[in-house]
């Protein structure tokens, strides 16, 4: 086993998942303002520190994706955030792309930027304590999209990023997200997601990326949010597994799904069914942002000094997600 493979497996062992706490300052400001909390550096770190020191972190959260501001902040006690996460039994990760921008040649689509200066940033993050990284490519679905340009360009960027991350001894999370927005059917989502993932692995192979030392972070196969033909959770699970079985090389150790606009319960139920039906060798876990944090954020916003109450809400959600990653979740557990 390579060191990168060991890290990837450690993050996802025993039903553990990833907490995506890598919201940019702008996104985090929107989240906080949506619950009437002022977005200051102090409030941003207070909320994250509350989650990062919760009891279930050590049992449920194998890794936490941080943002540039967060990995450099100190806790109230003066510890670095990577030190706090190590104490909580989690591995520190870092978002390293600089965001999705309008694509030249196809302005309705996005290309993720951030390759310039990436090698130097990776060295800095590694020295701060990060052991894994994340880069997100986004793809629209419609009659005309995603275009070949979008599929090829984002796959190429993801592969260049992954190669640089591994060069710096960090596990790259490769995140090609086919968005839920639109009126497309689940079958269209299946076809486009399959095409996107296959192209990503084609580029990863060209760039000599060690597939045993990555984590794939894909979307689940769902009909678009505006589609009149929604499918059942069972169909979502079966189509998602079929897509990954046919598109992902067996060398990949683990898959950590994004929640992509699903509610906390939807994301948990779909993950649970994926694991119940899973007939692949892949670990199937989660890398959730809102689907892990939203309930805790709402509770915390009522009284930002209520650390224990907020942690209780977060601990419950983390437990539910980890049960789902083991195929052991049930709706009844939500009320216990």
PyMOL commands that set and color helices and strands:
alter all, ss='L'
color gray80, all
select helices_A, chain A and resi 3-11+13-15+25-34+41-52+57-60+68-71+81-87+118-128+148-167+186-206+211-213+233-247+264-277+290-302+307-325+331-335
alter helices_A, ss='H'
color red, helices_A
select strands_A, chain A and resi 17-20+61-66+91-95+100-103+106-112+132-139+171-178+214-216+254-257+283-288
alter strands_A, ss='S'
color yellow, strands_A
deselect
rebuild
show_as cartoon
